[in-house]
Amino acid sequence: MHNPRLATRYAKSLLDLAVERNSVDAVLSDMQLLNEICAQSRDFEVMLRSPVIHGDKKINVINEILKGRNVNELSYAFIKLLATKGREANLPEIAEAFITQYNTLRNIRIVKLTTATPVAESLKASIQAKVATYMPKDTINMKTGVDESLIGGFVLEVDDQLFDASVKKSLNEIRSKIIDHTYESRLH
């Protein structure tokens, strides 16, 4: 069950404690690791959400997964606390919320660039520099992706804003204008 409000609260508490203990970067690394594990293993996430599996067994599984990965003691204590409180199912959301709050704390903006084909590093750097001129106080962290259905061009996402300069969008706009019956009256 998704609970963004709970995830935000727990993430804020963890971030505040990490700031207090001067271990923000170490905890960030741990939350990124957990986020990555959850993204790569659906089984892990299902195990966390399972009401049948007891919290102690979940902690044992988490211990095995994190063994040898040099996890910060604050992160480990936090994960254990979540399991004892019955909140381990929210761990993926909390990890994501922590990363988001860390980015806000450090003025890091995540920019997503989606193209029809893989983009050259020089073009990526050029777009990143252009975006940075509009956000001089922020550090830009550009993520790239490929979506062949775009046909050409690109889609740029910054926060909740979307700039769609794809061929797919242009073709859809042309199609809607052709289908639009207002052109019929102009043709007669």
C-alpha angles and dihedrals in degrees: 000000000000116000111173094177092055091045091051093050095048092045091051091050091050092047092049091050091046090051090049091051094041093238102113096125093048092050090046089055090051093048090049089051092051090046090052093047091051091048093050099041120050088178091061092053092046089051091052091051096043113115089197096063113076120234093247091058090048090053089051091052091047090049091053092048093047095041111126094008097107097238116190114253091235091055092047093048089049093052090048090050090052090052094049090049091049092245099115090110087068094054095103092051093044092051090051092047091049091054090049092049091046089053090051091048092051096038093244117157120201111217119188118207115190120186136173092243132021111287124232116247091240092057091045090052091048093052091045090052091049092051090047091059088064092048106038095162094052135077110232118222108188121203118191131205139174125232111172091194088074087073091201142343121046147267118225121196122192115174104308095339123100127197109191114192095157128135088231091061092047092050091049090051091050091048092051091050091051092048092044107103094217088084091059092066091051092052095056 
